[in-house]
């Protein structure tokens, strides 16, 4: 079974640009989660999508947004990039939580976003 | 609301020695509990989970964890650490019937020869 895949592996941008990160969940998983892991700050919850809708959002500004497609893959968009956005962005997927509450999340290897 | 605390930011153990990583949670009832491991440059891998039943849970890579309701703890253990176990370990808690999983800040494990 293929795991969660994220692309690109690395992304280098400059301040003010926009970044798009992509995630494909495990087959059969409908929930997708995004996390930011900045150096020394642990895992910060960004967004949760389920069945194409945003279900929950962490404490991040609106320039962090995303969407989930009909095939359950997801995009994370970060606009007006700032230096502090440099981090590893992790995507995770799980079974639909409305029927399988709090199923374990399965993680991809992340996208390393560097802002110059 | 649930919360989780990992009191140790980093721990160093000798190869072959035993290991215990601490995790304390806050939740009004019995939560769902998880341990994840993150090797450098990689995502998080699920080591084990506790939903109900036997309070001693076996996981992958020789790890186990024990749920202690009276202490609100879910400590991770391994009898003999290998150099390849050097990584960051995250404890996580979820509320049964709820939709959110909260991750601890992580404990970095260093293994010395």
Interface residues (C-beta under 8 A of the other chain):
Chain A: X4 X35 X42 X43 X45 X48 X55 X56 X90 X92 X97 X98 X101 X102 X104 X105 X106 X107 X108 X109 X110
Chain B: X32 X34 X36 X41 X42 X43 X44 X45 X46 X49 X90 X94 X95 X96 X97 X98 X99 X100 X101 X103 X104 X105 X106
